[in-house]
Amino acid sequence: MIELYLIRHGQTDYSRENRFCGAIDPPLNDVGLRMADAFGQAYALHAWTAIYASPRVRTRQTAEALARRVKLEVQVEDGLAEISYGEWEGLRHDDVRAKWPEAYAYWAADTASRGTPGGETAFQVAARAAPVIERLKARHASGRILLVSHKATIRILACALLGLDVRLFRDRIAQPVAAVTSFELKETGPRLLSLGDVSHLPPDLRDAEGT
């Protein structure tokens, strides 16, 4: 059996300000670094088989907080990257809604099959992220595996693992910064163990600003 842990990276200035942040690559800010360190300290008590991260700096920084403690190499999986927001990258949600209200409303009404201008859809993310899980299952017969990824990508993967319509990823799945979601991958299928858990964070970091 595989125990699969998915953690969203710690806070960045972009997540704090509720900006579209997918393909752009900001690092963790000071709060995010504290979050990553708290995660690494708490989860170093477990035995780990492998650690994987998306190619973004913010996920690799979060992964390294655990990897250096358990002496594992962080392996990069491109399929774990965040959904791309195209022309809206770096912009605040409120600013986009105010400047392009029709385009924002059109996208928000069906974010699974409608991408932002020049961006990806949730279905496209599912098509590249779900095969990562299958590759890991083929690579590891058992053990505890960590995937460090992003808000939308983890929510989409959680829907796929639970058999939920991917269209519901924003409405049914919460994934705060530095939160952990975990599954058992059994022969009978995935079983959810925890969702959006932030109990490893100090109390002052559990309600961080932003999204």
Secondary structure, 3 states (H helix, E strand, C coil): CEEEEEEECCCCHHHHCCECCCCCCCCCCHHHHHHHHHHHHHHCCCCCCEEEECCCHHHHHHHHHHHHHHCCCEEECHHHCCCCCHHHCCCEHHHHHHHCHHHHHHHHHCCCCCCCCCCCCHHHHHHHHHHHHHHHHHHCCCEEEEEEECHHHHHHHHHHHHCCCHHHHHHHCCCCCCCEEEEEEECCEEEEEEEEECCCCCHHHCCCCCC
